Amino acid sequence: LTIARDGTLYVAQKLGLNWIVRVDPGGTMSTILDEFPVAGLAIDRDGTLIVADAGAGRILRIDATGPRPHVAVLASNLGLLQALALGADGSIYIASSRTSPGAAADWRAYRLRP
């Protein structure tokens, strides 16, 4: 989960439901996406939602302010995403793993600069 400056709460469910819910400061809940498993989410300096799409190994920027969210792909082919965090300078940090059948996990960390 992550909280925007205006007090809006964003909650992601990775297992089973695959949704992101927005809870506004008044307590109204609305589903903004229900298309993919989320490995992590954060709010950037501009108030835009940054999401790790665990199913497709992508980092997405989602503008959820309108009636329909606008989704842009920031990076792809990053393996099995595990976590996401934002740095003070606006960089996006990503933890991922790549595994092959019968092999040990190959853990990786990525940094996307602003």
Buried (B, 14 or more C-beta within 10 A) or exposed (E): EBEBEEEBBBBBEBEEEBBBBBBEEEEEEEEBBEEBBBBBBBBEEEEBBBBBBBBBBBBBBBBBEEEEBEBEEEBEEBBBBBEBEBEEEEEBBBBBBEEEEEEEEEEBEBEBEE
